[in-house]
Amino acid sequence: MKHLLVLAVGLGMLSGVAARGPSRGSLQALFEGHRWFELRDAIGGQTAPALYLGAVASAFNQTSEAEKHLRRAVREAADAEGANDAREALANLYMRLGRSADLVRIIDDALAAAPGRSDLRNALKSFESFRRAPNQTARAGRRRPFQCTVRDDGVRLPLVVNGKSVEWLFDTAFSHSAMSESEARLLGIGLHVGTGAAEDFAGGSTPFRTAVAARVAVGDAELRNVPVLVFPDSQPPWSDEAPGKRGTVALPVVLALEGIRWTRDGTCQTGPSVSRARSADANLAFDGASPLTRVQMSGHHLDFVLDTGNQSGTQLWERFAREFPEVANTGRKATKRLHQIGGSTEQEIVAIPEIILRIGGYDRVLRPANIFSKPVGNDLQHGLLGMDVLSQASEVVLDFRTMSLSAR
């Protein structure tokens, strides 16, 4: 189950605000490379263009600051391309927050400034039906622990959707909660007119339709007006699941509740209070609508997409092979089958016997460590971190208030 790649953070011109401290060139390179941890550190407390300040605030979930800086970046941009860099960052922010109507309006503005861009036309076509939809809201509840299902291949959360009980996979790398067409019928969720296309990190693609789940309860918390994507029944993994299990809880739901904790024995709890981490310990960031986590290998920092819904295991991508050739050269060529949107494919890999990754304060063994080539992955991150590694921990905590992952 993969991230919907409809919108990406813009990679164009800089905001027109004069910069002091770090040079524009160095900040631009970090921005274009999606190096959010390094961009945060390079700016520090110094003055920088509003686009970069907004991008960093968005990456580390400082939503009001992000919106303030990015709107200023739109106003002060030197040209339409620079303004659209900021608008696209806003669009990704609104997507994460479930602010669907705001998402559509910002796409409108971006398309008006650049009417020739087919990616923006496609994004508007995909989400046009959300134009009059209310933004998602959340009521936290008392955040009491509840029973869930934790396995090596994922965490499944009990939900009540429109008054009916279901159990859905928790997938951090999916931009919207999702379900199959038959699941939508079971829950009485009407589908909107129009379709979009979802893509995953392995190059798979499939059409979807949009809808809104009026009420979604997780534990004793409740969300209203949750935007969802609805896929054909033939799409994995829903095609192999029983009714009531043909859905996915995506990042925007848990982000609205500020965090989640799960234990290996099947106890879950939502909310930020489950973590004692400080903001200075942040090892999570958002790259558009995808969460990233920073891990260590032999003293080196690596950035991985955090993907709790991946059914094919942790992956290393071309950036890893490029930056660590001495490790990549210890591997042997092989193939691995990936299960993805659009179907399963056989991919060539380089299989390394094992590597040790320090994740959330603890060392974990990735055995084997598989390096994938394109079309799997991207050039921006070192790889994708899945449940095969996270399931080695007795407790995992995602705290979106302090932007920290711990896995003890």
Buried (B, 14 or more C-beta within 10 A) or exposed (E): BBBBBBBBBBEBBBBBBEBEEBEBEEBBBBBBBBBBBBBBEBBEEEEBBBBBBBBBBBBBBBBEBBBBBBBBBBEBBEEBBBBBBBBBBBBBBBBBBBBBBBBBBBBBBBBEBBEEEEBBBBBBBBBBBBBEBBBBEBEBBEBEBBEBBBEEBBBBBBBBBBEEEBBBBBBBBBBBBBBBBBBBBBBEBEBBEEBBBBBBBBBBEBBBBBBBBBEBBBBEBBBBBBBBBBBBEEBBBBEEBEEBBBBBBBBBBBBBBBBBBBBBEBBBBBBBBBBEBEEEBBBBBBBBBBBBBBBBBEEEEBBBBBBBBBBBBBBBBBBBBEEBEEBBEEBEEEEBEBBBBBEBBEBEBBBBEEBBBBBBBEEBEBEBBBBBEEBBBBEBBBBBBBBBBBBBBEBBBBBBBBBBBBBE
